[in-house]
Amino acid sequence: MTGHIEPMVGRYVHVAIDGEMHRIYFEESGAGIPLVCLHTAGSDGRQWRHLLADEEFSKQFRIIAFDMPWHGKSNPPASWTGEEYRLTTARYTATIRAFCRALGLEKPVVMGCSIGGRIVLNLAIDHAREFRALIGLEAADFQAPWYDTSWLHRPDVHGGEVCAALVSGLIAPQSPDVSRRETLWAYMQGGPGIFKGDLYFYRVDGDLRGRVGKIDTGLCPLYLLTGEYDFSCSPEDTRRTAASIDGASVTIMEQLGHFPMSENPGQFRRYIAPVLSEILKQSTISTKQGAHV
């Protein structure tokens, strides 16, 4: 055999979300601590392919990336009849929790980027005991909108191209051209109005100002990592948010923008490796302490 086969395997799981079944596509690799990865607004789980293919990480972690309903290979639910898609905090939270239950994941780590980073904060506020650790990439309690979402779903505008154009400036200048193009390609393929619907959560429904102070990192460690070139969720946004959370870990990632895991996977690895190592270490300590009780 001359072809190189990557280690991740893709499957579908049927998940009940708010009483309705959804057919959700996910890819996974490795074994060990479950690590669930959440993609950005308007994109899909392909953003995590480099992490899924990382042989070193997969020795200790069961890495899982799923496409949210309406995204990638996950269709809308059968009841959808074409009405406008709008992601809400409650729906997003329910989807993540239902997916983890459907796969029988015991205290998984959840890592999300952008809208995934925002929802990680909500998981820390309301459901911290369900998770081993939470990692927010490009995460803050709120960002003032800098875009006009009406352009993202118009009959006279190519939705995919305008979505990719909108986010293109969020990629750091040091990112390899091939990775830049791949990151934007997923945006060009998004469903009509889906990026706009995700941004309803990001700019309206998911405002967590005044709530993040409730996060108890003693119940669940929280790691926040933001690229220095991200002007959507700027380093200042992340630092401001973390200032209200006792014990939150903050790292500003050099030479990275809003899509660290896909725009420059090698550079991102430098920053996520110590975080995963710390989670593994703490998990090992907890297991040993539990064995002695």
C-alpha positions as CSV (number, residue, x, y, z in Angstrom):
1,M,0.0,0.0,0.0
2,T,1.4,3.3,-1.0
3,G,-1.2,5.7,0.3
4,H,-1.0,7.3,3.7
5,I,-4.1,6.6,5.8
6,E,-4.7,9.0,8.7
7,P,-5.7,7.5,12.0
8,M,-9.0,9.2,12.6
9,V,-12.3,7.4,12.0
10,G,-15.6,9.1,11.1
11,R,-19.0,7.9,12.2
12,Y,-22.5,9.0,12.9
13,V,-24.3,9.0,16.3
14,H,-28.0,9.5,16.8
15,V,-28.4,12.1,19.6
16,A,-31.6,13.2,21.3
17,I,-31.5,17.0,21.8
18,D,-34.4,18.6,23.5
19,G,-36.5,15.5,22.7
20,E,-35.7,15.4,19.0
21,M,-33.3,13.0,17.4
22,H,-30.3,14.3,15.4
23,R,-27.8,12.4,13.3
24,I,-24.5,13.9,14.2
25,Y,-21.2,13.2,12.4
26,F,-18.0,13.0,14.4
27,E,-14.4,11.9,13.9
28,E,-12.2,10.4,16.6
29,S,-8.8,9.0,17.2
30,G,-6.7,7.7,20.1
31,A,-7.7,6.3,23.5
32,G,-7.7,7.7,27.1
33,I,-9.2,10.9,28.5
34,P,-12.0,12.0,26.2
35,L,-11.2,15.4,24.6
36,V,-14.2,16.9,22.8
37,C,-13.4,19.6,20.3
38,L,-15.9,22.3,19.2
39,H,-15.5,24.1,15.8
40,T,-15.9,27.8,15.1
41,A,-19.0,29.6,13.8
42,G,-20.0,28.6,10.3
43,S,-17.3,25.9,10.0
44,D,-17.1,22.2,11.0
45,G,-14.9,19.6,12.6
46,R,-12.4,19.5,9.8
47,Q,-10.7,22.4,11.7
48,W,-9.3,19.8,14.2
49,R,-7.8,17.3,11.7
50,H,-4.2,18.0,12.7
51,L,-5.0,17.5,16.4
52,L,-6.9,14.3,15.5
53,A,-3.8,13.0,13.6
54,D,-1.3,13.8,16.3
55,E,0.2,10.5,17.4
56,E,1.6,11.8,20.6
57,F,-1.6,13.3,21.9
58,S,-3.7,10.3,20.9
59,K,-1.7,8.0,23.1
60,Q,-3.3,9.7,26.2
61,F,-6.5,11.3,24.8
62,R,-9.5,10.1,22.9
63,I,-9.8,13.1,20.6
64,I,-13.3,13.7,19.3
65,A,-14.5,16.4,16.9
66,F,-18.1,16.7,15.9
67,D,-20.1,18.7,13.4
68,M,-22.9,20.7,15.0
69,P,-26.3,20.2,13.5
70,W,-26.6,22.2,10.3
71,H,-22.8,22.1,9.9
72,G,-20.5,19.9,7.9
73,K,-21.9,16.4,7.6
74,S,-24.5,16.9,10.3
75,N,-27.8,17.7,8.7
76,P,-30.6,19.8,10.2
77,P,-33.1,17.8,12.2
78,A,-35.9,16.1,10.2
79,S,-38.5,18.6,11.6
80,W,-36.7,21.6,10.0
81,T,-38.8,23.1,7.2
82,G,-36.5,26.0,6.1
83,E,-37.1,28.6,8.8
84,E,-34.2,30.8,9.8
85,Y,-31.5,29.1,11.8
86,R,-30.5,30.7,15.1
87,L,-28.1,29.2,17.6
88,T,-28.9,30.0,21.2
89,T,-27.0,29.4,24.4
90,A,-29.5,26.9,25.7
91,R,-29.5,24.9,22.5
92,Y,-25.7,25.0,22.1
93,T,-25.2,23.8,25.7
94,A,-27.9,21.1,25.3
95,T,-26.2,19.8,22.1
96,I,-22.8,19.4,23.7
97,R,-24.1,17.7,26.8
98,A,-26.3,15.4,24.8
99,F,-23.5,14.4,22.5
100,C,-21.2,13.6,25.5
101,R,-24.0,11.5,27.0
102,A,-24.7,9.7,23.7
103,L,-21.1,8.6,23.5
104,G,-21.0,7.7,27.2
105,L,-18.1,10.0,27.9
106,E,-17.1,10.2,31.6
107,K,-15.9,13.6,32.6
108,P,-14.5,14.7,29.2
109,V,-12.3,17.6,28.5
110,V,-14.1,20.1,26.2
111,M,-12.0,22.5,24.0
112,G,-13.8,25.0,21.9
113,C,-12.7,27.9,19.6
114,S,-14.5,31.2,19.0
115,I,-18.2,30.4,19.6
116,G,-16.9,27.1,21.0
117,G,-14.7,29.1,23.4
118,R,-17.7,31.2,24.5
119,I,-19.9,28.2,25.2
120,V,-17.0,26.6,27.2
121,L,-17.4,29.6,29.6
122,N,-21.1,28.8,29.9
123,L,-20.3,25.1,30.6
124,A,-18.0,26.3,33.3
125,I,-20.7,28.5,34.8
126,D,-23.6,25.9,34.8
127,H,-22.2,22.4,34.4
128,A,-18.6,22.4,35.7
129,R,-18.9,19.1,37.6
130,E,-19.6,17.2,34.4
131,F,-16.1,18.0,33.0
132,R,-12.5,17.2,33.8
133,A,-11.2,20.5,32.3
134,L,-12.4,23.2,29.9
135,I,-10.3,24.9,27.3
136,G,-11.5,28.1,25.6
137,L,-9.6,29.2,22.5
138,E,-10.3,32.8,21.5
139,A,-12.8,33.0,24.4
140,A,-14.3,36.0,26.2
141,D,-17.6,36.8,27.9
142,F,-18.5,39.2,25.0
143,Q,-17.1,41.0,22.0
144,A,-18.6,44.1,20.4
145,P,-19.6,43.2,16.8
146,W,-17.4,44.6,14.1
147,Y,-19.3,43.1,11.2
148,D,-22.7,43.5,9.4
149,T,-24.4,40.1,9.5
150,S,-27.0,41.1,6.9
151,W,-24.3,40.4,4.2
152,L,-24.0,36.8,5.3
153,H,-27.3,35.6,3.9
154,R,-28.5,37.5,0.9
155,P,-29.8,36.2,-2.5
156,D,-27.5,38.7,-4.4
157,V,-24.3,37.7,-2.5
158,H,-22.4,34.4,-2.7
159,G,-22.7,33.4,1.0
160,G,-19.7,31.1,1.2
161,E,-17.3,33.6,-0.4
162,V,-18.5,36.6,1.7
163,C,-18.2,34.5,4.9
164,A,-14.7,33.5,4.1
165,A,-13.8,37.1,3.2
166,L,-15.2,38.3,6.5
167,V,-13.0,36.0,8.6
168,S,-9.9,36.1,6.3
169,G,-8.3,39.0,8.2
170,L,-8.5,37.1,11.5
171,I,-5.7,34.8,10.4
172,A,-2.2,35.7,11.5
173,P,0.2,36.8,8.8
174,Q,2.7,34.1,9.8
175,S,0.2,31.3,9.0
176,P,1.2,29.1,6.1
177,D,-0.7,29.8,2.9
178,V,-1.9,26.3,2.5
179,S,-3.4,26.3,6.1
180,R,-4.9,29.7,5.5
181,R,-6.7,28.5,2.3
182,E,-7.9,25.3,4.0
183,T,-9.4,27.3,6.9
184,L,-11.2,29.6,4.5
185,W,-12.4,26.8,2.3
186,A,-14.5,25.3,5.0
187,Y,-16.2,28.7,5.3
188,M,-16.9,28.8,1.6
189,Q,-18.8,25.5,2.0
190,G,-21.1,26.4,4.9
191,G,-24.8,26.1,4.5
192,P,-26.9,29.2,3.7
193,G,-27.4,31.4,6.7
194,I,-25.6,29.1,9.1
195,F,-22.7,31.5,9.9
196,K,-25.2,34.3,10.4
197,G,-27.2,32.0,12.7
198,D,-24.2,31.1,14.8
199,L,-23.3,34.7,15.2
200,Y,-26.7,35.3,16.7
201,F,-25.4,33.3,19.7
202,Y,-22.0,35.1,19.6
203,R,-23.2,38.7,19.4
204,V,-26.7,38.6,21.0
205,D,-27.8,35.5,23.0
206,G,-24.5,34.4,24.4
207,D,-23.6,37.6,26.3
208,L,-22.0,36.3,29.5
209,R,-21.0,39.7,31.0
210,G,-21.7,39.6,34.7
211,R,-21.9,35.8,34.9
212,V,-18.3,34.5,34.5
213,G,-17.5,35.5,38.1
214,K,-19.5,32.5,39.1
215,I,-17.0,30.1,37.6
216,D,-15.3,27.9,40.2
217,T,-12.0,26.6,38.8
218,G,-11.7,24.4,41.9
219,L,-14.5,22.3,40.4
220,C,-13.1,22.3,36.9
221,P,-9.9,23.8,35.7
222,L,-10.3,26.5,33.0
223,Y,-7.6,27.3,30.4
224,L,-8.0,30.3,28.1
225,L,-5.7,30.7,25.1
226,T,-6.0,33.6,22.6
227,G,-4.0,34.4,19.5
228,E,-2.2,37.8,19.5
229,Y,-3.5,38.6,16.0
230,D,-7.2,38.0,16.9
231,F,-9.1,41.2,16.7
232,S,-12.5,39.5,17.0
233,C,-11.7,38.1,20.4
234,S,-8.7,40.2,21.3
235,P,-6.1,39.3,24.0
236,E,-7.6,42.2,25.9
237,D,-11.0,40.7,25.7
238,T,-9.7,37.4,27.2
239,R,-7.7,39.1,29.9
240,R,-10.7,41.2,30.9
241,T,-12.8,38.1,31.2
242,A,-10.2,36.1,33.1
243,A,-9.8,39.0,35.6
244,S,-13.3,38.0,37.0
245,I,-12.4,34.3,37.3
246,D,-10.2,33.2,40.2
247,G,-7.8,30.5,39.1
248,A,-8.3,30.8,35.3
249,S,-5.1,30.2,33.3
250,V,-4.5,32.7,30.5
251,T,-2.0,32.3,27.6
252,I,-1.6,34.7,24.7
253,M,-0.4,32.8,21.7
254,E,2.3,34.4,19.5
255,Q,2.0,34.3,15.7
256,L,-1.6,33.0,15.8
257,G,-5.0,34.5,15.1
258,H,-8.6,33.4,15.5
259,F,-8.3,29.8,14.2
260,P,-5.1,28.5,15.8
261,M,-5.8,24.8,15.4
262,S,-6.2,25.1,11.6
263,E,-4.4,28.2,10.5
264,N,-1.0,27.2,11.9
265,P,-1.2,23.7,13.5
266,G,2.5,23.5,14.3
267,Q,2.5,26.8,16.2
268,F,-0.7,25.9,18.0
269,R,0.8,22.6,19.2
270,R,3.5,24.6,21.1
271,Y,0.8,26.1,23.2
272,I,-1.8,23.3,23.6
273,A,0.8,20.6,24.5
274,P,1.6,22.0,27.9
275,V,-2.1,22.4,28.7
276,L,-2.9,18.8,27.8
277,S,0.2,17.7,29.7
278,E,-1.1,19.5,32.8
279,I,-4.6,18.0,32.5
280,L,-3.1,14.5,32.1
281,K,-0.9,15.1,35.2
282,Q,-3.8,16.3,37.3
283,S,-5.9,13.4,36.1
284,T,-3.2,11.0,37.1
285,I,-3.0,12.5,40.6
286,S,-6.7,12.4,41.1
287,T,-6.8,8.7,40.0
288,K,-4.0,7.8,42.5
289,Q,-5.7,9.8,45.3
290,G,-9.0,8.0,44.6
291,A,-7.3,4.6,44.7
292,H,-6.0,5.4,48.2
293,V,-9.4,6.5,49.6
